[in-house]
Amino acid sequence: MSQEPDRLFAQPLAQVADFVFNEDVARVFPDMIKRSVPGYPTIVENISVLAARFAQPHTTLYDLGCSLGAVTQALRRHVRADGCRVIAVDNSAAMVERCSEYLHSQDSMFQELLPVEVIEADILALAFQPTSLVALNFTLQFIAIERRPELLARIRQALLPGGALILSEKLRFEDAIEDELLTALHLDFKRANGYSELEIAQKRSAIEKVMLPDSLQTHRQRLLDAGFSQVLPWFQCLNFASLIALP
């Protein structure tokens, strides 16, 4: 399917509205996330490698906040456990519609893929089935801070022994010098990928009240408080990281 370049913030805006995952964002999302999130393709492909270890036969796998389904597509290609299926969930109608289209295209290119169900829903209200693998790929940071513990606790309750939660997030750093440097390097990454100063400034204004990142220490403690036994960072590139949380 055709992919458009991200030019959403390329022209001066009289008023920069809060960032929303609408049709405009869905249309350019593959280009946007590749140019904005260091290591994103590596994270997605390796989630499938991790999932192949933790996915158990005849269980459900969840991609929560699936956007256009990149993680779901990777899971379908690489998980070989018998009888698994994927439930992909997003609260954006535009994302769900395009995700379904992408998955339909994937069906025509590959054989013996895991079955998938794409749901438009609020993951905070989702009734989880017993699961061996849950992916929260750059999703928790868009959820109200006070609601994050309850979501993680419910995921932990649904996880089967031997399963895993894979959590990918942008990080803030408690050391001010470290935070300033890694933030500056992230902006350099965006410039190197062709974003102008105007685009960077307007995107930051749009997203700063919507995406609220936590520190690695906060993530670790919150996961332990939710009942996970171990939290293992497996990837970091600048101020973006991914963790494995074990029940």
Backbone torsions as a table, in degrees:
resi	resn	phi	psi	omega
1	MET	NA	147.8	-177.8
2	SER	-69.4	146.5	179.5
3	GLN	-125.5	131.9	-178.4
4	GLU	-94.8	148.0	175.5
5	PRO	-70.0	149.0	179.2
6	ASP	-79.1	107.7	175.4
7	ARG	-126.6	24.9	-172.4
8	LEU	-63.7	-29.8	-177.0
9	PHE	-116.1	21.6	-174.4
10	ALA	-77.2	-22.6	179.5
11	GLN	-108.9	147.3	179.8
12	PRO	-59.3	133.4	178.9
13	LEU	-107.9	134.5	179.2
14	ALA	-61.2	-37.5	176.4
15	GLN	-144.2	127.6	-179.4
16	VAL	-91.0	112.6	-179.3
17	ALA	-80.1	160.9	175.7
18	ASP	-60.6	144.6	-177.1
19	PHE	-65.1	133.7	178.8
20	VAL	-135.0	140.4	177.9
21	PHE	-82.7	72.4	-177.3
22	ASN	-99.0	-169.3	-177.8
23	GLU	-62.7	-37.9	178.8
24	ASP	-60.8	-44.6	179.2
25	VAL	-68.3	-43.7	-179.9
26	ALA	-58.0	-36.2	-177.2
27	ARG	-65.2	-33.4	-176.0
28	VAL	-112.3	6.2	-169.9
29	PHE	-57.3	-42.9	179.7
30	PRO	-58.4	-41.4	178.3
31	ASP	-70.6	-40.6	-178.7
32	MET	-60.4	-48.9	-172.8
33	ILE	-74.8	-32.8	177.7
34	LYS	-64.9	-37.2	-177.8
35	ARG	-88.3	-8.5	-175.3
36	SER	-111.7	-26.5	-173.8
37	VAL	-115.1	105.6	179.2
38	PRO	-59.9	130.3	176.6
39	GLY	81.1	7.9	-175.3
40	TYR	-57.7	-48.5	179.3
41	PRO	-60.2	-37.2	178.9
42	THR	-64.8	-42.5	178.4
43	ILE	-60.6	-48.7	-176.8
44	VAL	-60.8	-47.8	-177.7
45	GLU	-66.0	-36.4	-178.7
46	ASN	-80.2	-20.6	169.9
47	ILE	-58.6	-38.2	178.7
48	SER	-67.0	-35.1	176.7
49	VAL	-65.7	-45.7	177.9
50	LEU	-62.9	-43.5	-178.1
51	ALA	-61.9	-35.5	179.7
52	ALA	-61.8	-27.3	177.5
53	ARG	-79.9	-39.5	-171.6
54	PHE	-93.8	-23.4	-178.1
55	ALA	-64.5	132.4	-178.0
56	GLN	-110.2	148.3	-178.0
57	PRO	-56.0	141.3	173.1
58	HIS	61.1	39.0	175.9
59	THR	-126.7	166.4	178.1
60	THR	-93.7	139.7	173.6
61	LEU	-113.4	137.9	-176.7
62	TYR	-114.1	135.8	168.8
63	ASP	-115.9	98.9	-173.0
64	LEU	-95.5	125.6	-170.8
65	GLY	73.0	53.0	-167.5
66	CYS	-72.4	-15.9	-173.7
67	SER	47.2	-119.3	-177.5
68	LEU	-90.5	7.4	170.5
69	GLY	87.8	23.0	-179.5
70	ALA	-60.6	-43.9	178.9
71	VAL	-67.3	-42.7	178.5
72	THR	-58.4	-44.7	178.4
73	GLN	-60.7	-41.0	179.2
74	ALA	-65.9	-42.4	178.0
75	LEU	-60.2	-43.4	-177.3
76	ARG	-64.4	-32.0	-178.6
77	ARG	-78.1	-31.2	-166.6
78	HIS	-114.1	-20.9	179.3
79	VAL	-80.5	127.1	-175.7
80	ARG	-115.9	3.0	179.3
81	ALA	-63.3	135.9	-176.3
82	ASP	-63.9	138.4	169.3
83	GLY	75.4	11.2	177.4
84	CYS	-78.3	155.6	171.0
85	ARG	-142.9	159.1	-178.3
86	VAL	-112.2	134.2	168.8
87	ILE	-111.8	117.6	-179.9
88	ALA	-105.6	128.4	-172.0
89	VAL	-128.9	135.3	173.0
90	ASP	-150.4	150.2	179.8
91	ASN	-94.7	3.5	178.1
92	SER	-99.3	119.1	179.4
93	ALA	-60.7	-38.7	-179.7
94	ALA	-64.1	-41.9	179.0
95	MET	-66.7	-43.3	-179.3
96	VAL	-61.7	-42.6	180.0
97	GLU	-62.2	-47.1	-179.0
98	ARG	-71.9	-34.3	175.7
99	CYS	-59.6	-45.2	179.1
100	SER	-60.7	-38.5	178.7
101	GLU	-65.8	-43.3	178.7
102	TYR	-62.2	-42.4	-178.5
103	LEU	-67.7	-36.3	175.9
104	HIS	-62.1	-40.7	177.0
105	SER	-64.4	-37.8	178.6
106	GLN	-63.9	-37.7	178.7
107	ASP	-57.8	-34.0	-177.2
108	SER	-79.0	-14.8	-176.8
109	MET	-102.1	-21.9	-176.6
110	PHE	-129.2	155.1	177.1
111	GLN	-111.7	156.8	174.9
112	GLU	58.3	41.8	175.6
113	LEU	-82.4	154.4	175.3
114	LEU	-62.6	141.2	173.6
115	PRO	-64.9	148.5	-177.7
116	VAL	-137.8	144.1	172.8
117	GLU	-122.2	125.1	179.6
118	VAL	-102.4	126.0	-173.7
119	ILE	-123.7	133.4	169.2
120	GLU	-90.8	110.5	-175.6
121	ALA	-163.6	162.0	172.5
122	ASP	-85.1	119.1	-176.3
123	ILE	-65.5	-19.9	176.4
124	LEU	-69.4	-20.8	-179.4
125	ALA	-107.2	6.3	-174.7
126	LEU	-76.5	135.5	173.2
127	ALA	-89.0	106.1	-175.0
128	PHE	-76.8	137.5	170.0
129	GLN	-88.0	160.5	174.9
130	PRO	-53.1	132.7	-171.3
131	THR	-139.1	150.7	176.2
132	SER	-106.9	-10.3	-178.5
133	LEU	-153.7	126.1	175.2
134	VAL	-126.1	129.8	175.2
135	ALA	-110.5	123.6	171.2
136	LEU	-116.5	88.2	-171.6
137	ASN	-99.7	98.7	-178.2
138	PHE	56.3	47.3	-178.4
139	THR	-119.8	-43.5	-175.9
140	LEU	-58.1	-33.4	-176.8
141	GLN	-65.7	-14.7	177.9
142	PHE	-98.0	1.3	179.6
143	ILE	-97.4	142.3	179.3
144	ALA	-51.8	134.3	-173.9
145	ILE	-54.4	-40.3	-176.4
146	GLU	-71.0	-14.9	179.8
147	ARG	-96.1	-10.1	-176.7
148	ARG	-63.6	-44.2	-179.4
149	PRO	-59.6	-42.1	-177.8
150	GLU	-65.8	-37.9	178.3
151	LEU	-63.2	-46.9	-179.1
152	LEU	-64.6	-36.9	178.3
153	ALA	-65.0	-39.0	179.2
154	ARG	-69.6	-37.0	175.3
155	ILE	-63.5	-44.2	179.6
156	ARG	-59.7	-41.0	179.9
157	GLN	-64.3	-32.2	-178.3
158	ALA	-83.1	-19.2	-175.9
159	LEU	-72.2	132.5	176.6
160	LEU	-79.1	154.0	174.2
161	PRO	-54.5	134.4	-178.0
162	GLY	88.6	-4.1	178.6
163	GLY	-86.5	-171.1	-178.4
164	ALA	-159.0	150.9	166.8
165	LEU	-105.4	131.0	174.6
166	ILE	-110.1	118.1	-174.0
167	LEU	-118.9	117.3	177.5
168	SER	-113.1	134.4	-173.9
169	GLU	-152.1	153.4	162.6
170	LYS	-74.6	142.3	-177.4
171	LEU	-110.3	148.2	160.3
172	ARG	-106.1	161.7	-175.5
173	PHE	-122.8	137.0	-175.3
174	GLU	-71.7	-27.1	174.1
175	ASP	-81.3	121.5	-172.9
176	ALA	-62.5	-39.6	-179.6
177	ILE	-66.5	-43.0	178.2
178	GLU	-62.9	-44.3	-179.5
179	ASP	-63.0	-42.7	-179.5
180	GLU	-64.6	-42.8	-178.6
181	LEU	-66.3	-47.4	-177.1
182	LEU	-69.6	-31.3	173.4
183	THR	-65.1	-42.4	178.5
184	ALA	-64.0	-40.1	178.9
185	LEU	-67.1	-34.6	176.3
186	HIS	-65.0	-40.4	176.4
187	LEU	-64.2	-37.9	175.1
188	ASP	-61.4	-38.3	177.3
189	PHE	-60.3	-43.3	179.4
190	LYS	-65.6	-42.9	177.8
191	ARG	-61.0	-42.1	-179.9
192	ALA	-63.8	-23.4	178.5
193	ASN	-95.8	14.6	169.4
194	GLY	95.0	3.6	177.4
195	TYR	-78.5	137.5	178.6
196	SER	-82.6	168.5	177.0
197	GLU	-62.6	-36.2	177.7
198	LEU	-63.5	-46.4	179.5
199	GLU	-61.4	-43.6	-179.3
200	ILE	-62.7	-45.6	-177.3
201	ALA	-66.3	-44.3	-177.8
202	GLN	-70.6	-37.7	177.4
203	LYS	-64.9	-42.0	178.9
204	ARG	-61.3	-42.4	179.0
205	SER	-63.0	-37.0	-178.7
206	ALA	-70.4	-33.1	-168.7
207	ILE	-104.1	-12.4	-170.0
208	GLU	-66.2	-26.3	177.7
209	LYS	-95.7	-4.5	-175.2
210	VAL	-104.5	-40.7	-179.7
211	MET	-106.1	115.9	-174.8
212	LEU	-119.7	95.2	-176.0
213	PRO	-75.7	154.6	176.5
214	ASP	-110.7	166.2	173.1
215	SER	-80.9	161.9	176.8
216	LEU	-59.8	-39.9	179.3
217	GLN	-61.9	-41.0	178.8
218	THR	-64.7	-44.4	178.0
219	HIS	-59.1	-47.3	-176.8
220	ARG	-60.4	-48.4	-177.7
221	GLN	-66.2	-39.7	179.5
222	ARG	-62.8	-41.2	178.6
223	LEU	-66.0	-41.7	177.4
224	LEU	-64.4	-41.1	178.3
225	ASP	-63.9	-29.1	179.4
226	ALA	-77.9	-6.9	176.6
227	GLY	110.2	1.7	175.8
228	PHE	-73.6	146.5	-175.6
229	SER	-91.4	-30.5	-179.2
230	GLN	-142.0	145.4	176.2
231	VAL	-129.9	117.1	-173.2
232	LEU	-120.6	111.1	172.0
233	PRO	-67.9	129.2	-179.7
234	TRP	-117.1	-11.4	-178.8
235	PHE	-154.2	139.2	169.0
236	GLN	-149.4	134.1	171.8
237	CYS	-135.5	113.0	-173.5
238	LEU	54.9	-125.8	-177.6
239	ASN	-101.2	34.4	175.5
240	PHE	-126.6	136.5	-175.1
241	ALA	-146.8	164.0	175.8
242	SER	-136.7	140.0	-174.9
243	LEU	-123.4	152.1	167.8
244	ILE	-108.7	126.6	176.1
245	ALA	-114.9	125.7	-175.4
246	LEU	-106.9	140.8	-179.6
247	PRO	-71.9	NA	NA
